[in-house]
């Protein structure tokens, strides 16, 4: 049966539409595959280090809050021990409580809850140590010179502030020096107040142990050394 010219045109038009839709679908699949490959190729392990230092800071904050709360609860029974003992001695006092002059009588189940509280703190400490060892391993591979000079915790915090190892390696030493002091820096730029001498670098032993008058100079020297070290770690492998 012979088709009319109108039917022939419709068939050609539908055929072109199917061909066009098929090409669009193929293009979408290709784009998706290319995006997936690009994402895999762009992944850097420094992102794991950034998440780990955030986990460590969170674990540390949780431990401090829980310990403070535990001291408040135990002070009902032994106020002197709760306020004066260091953490290890304080934990020991909970497991071997000694009645004080101002002690309020507690039941056995009260002490059982306090003891379980100390178990939780020990588990958090164990997890903190595990995460720290993992961070140290990551950074020792990613930026060994920088980590050895900065210490793992400080290296992780500087990396977290910078956002990536690549960005950190591109920063001048003057910026590395004040990472973590952004609020003070913006206030200085806005109001003309005294500029910050350092940010998270204050955690480094060389700055903590320096005299007040030498802290700024020590921070500058340390930032210069760290800037060189991180550039050697990152760009050394790129050359």
Secondary structure in CASP SS format (residue, H / E / C, confidence):
PFRMAT SS
TARGET T0000
AUTHOR 0000-0000-0000
METHOD secondary structure of the structure
MODEL  1
X C 1.00
X C 1.00
X C 1.00
X C 1.00
X H 1.00
X H 1.00
X H 1.00
X H 1.00
X H 1.00
X H 1.00
X H 1.00
X H 1.00
X H 1.00
X H 1.00
X H 1.00
X H 1.00
X H 1.00
X H 1.00
X H 1.00
X H 1.00
X H 1.00
X H 1.00
X H 1.00
X H 1.00
X H 1.00
X H 1.00
X H 1.00
X H 1.00
X H 1.00
X H 1.00
X H 1.00
X H 1.00
X H 1.00
X H 1.00
X H 1.00
X H 1.00
X H 1.00
X H 1.00
X H 1.00
X H 1.00
X H 1.00
X H 1.00
X C 1.00
X C 1.00
X C 1.00
X H 1.00
X H 1.00
X H 1.00
X H 1.00
X H 1.00
X H 1.00
X H 1.00
X H 1.00
X H 1.00
X H 1.00
X H 1.00
X H 1.00
X H 1.00
X H 1.00
X H 1.00
X H 1.00
X H 1.00
X H 1.00
X H 1.00
X H 1.00
X H 1.00
X H 1.00
X H 1.00
X H 1.00
X H 1.00
X H 1.00
X H 1.00
X H 1.00
X H 1.00
X C 1.00
X C 1.00
X C 1.00
X C 1.00
X H 1.00
X H 1.00
X H 1.00
X H 1.00
X H 1.00
X H 1.00
X C 1.00
X C 1.00
X H 1.00
X H 1.00
X H 1.00
X H 1.00
X H 1.00
X H 1.00
X H 1.00
X H 1.00
X H 1.00
X C 1.00
X C 1.00
X C 1.00
X C 1.00
X C 1.00
X C 1.00
X C 1.00
X C 1.00
X C 1.00
X C 1.00
X C 1.00
X C 1.00
X H 1.00
X H 1.00
X H 1.00
X H 1.00
X H 1.00
X H 1.00
X H 1.00
X H 1.00
X H 1.00
X H 1.00
X H 1.00
X H 1.00
X H 1.00
X H 1.00
X H 1.00
X H 1.00
X H 1.00
X H 1.00
X H 1.00
X H 1.00
X H 1.00
X H 1.00
X H 1.00
X H 1.00
X H 1.00
X H 1.00
X H 1.00
X H 1.00
X H 1.00
X H 1.00
X H 1.00
X H 1.00
X H 1.00
X H 1.00
X H 1.00
X C 1.00
X H 1.00
X H 1.00
X H 1.00
X H 1.00
X H 1.00
X H 1.00
X H 1.00
X C 1.00
X H 1.00
X H 1.00
X H 1.00
X H 1.00
X H 1.00
X H 1.00
X H 1.00
X H 1.00
X H 1.00
X H 1.00
X H 1.00
X C 1.00
X C 1.00
X H 1.00
X H 1.00
X H 1.00
X H 1.00
X H 1.00
X H 1.00
X C 1.00
X C 1.00
X H 1.00
X H 1.00
X H 1.00
X H 1.00
X H 1.00
X C 1.00
X C 1.00
X C 1.00
X C 1.00
X H 1.00
X H 1.00
X H 1.00
X H 1.00
X H 1.00
X H 1.00
X H 1.00
X H 1.00
X H 1.00
X H 1.00
X C 1.00
X C 1.00
X C 1.00
X C 1.00
X C 1.00
X C 1.00
X C 1.00
X C 1.00
X H 1.00
X H 1.00
X H 1.00
X H 1.00
X C 1.00
X H 1.00
X H 1.00
X H 1.00
X H 1.00
X C 1.00
X C 1.00
X C 1.00
X C 1.00
X C 1.00
X C 1.00
X H 1.00
X H 1.00
X H 1.00
X H 1.00
X H 1.00
X H 1.00
X H 1.00
X H 1.00
X H 1.00
X H 1.00
X H 1.00
X H 1.00
X H 1.00
X H 1.00
X H 1.00
X H 1.00
X H 1.00
X H 1.00
X H 1.00
X H 1.00
X H 1.00
X H 1.00
X H 1.00
X H 1.00
X C 1.00
END
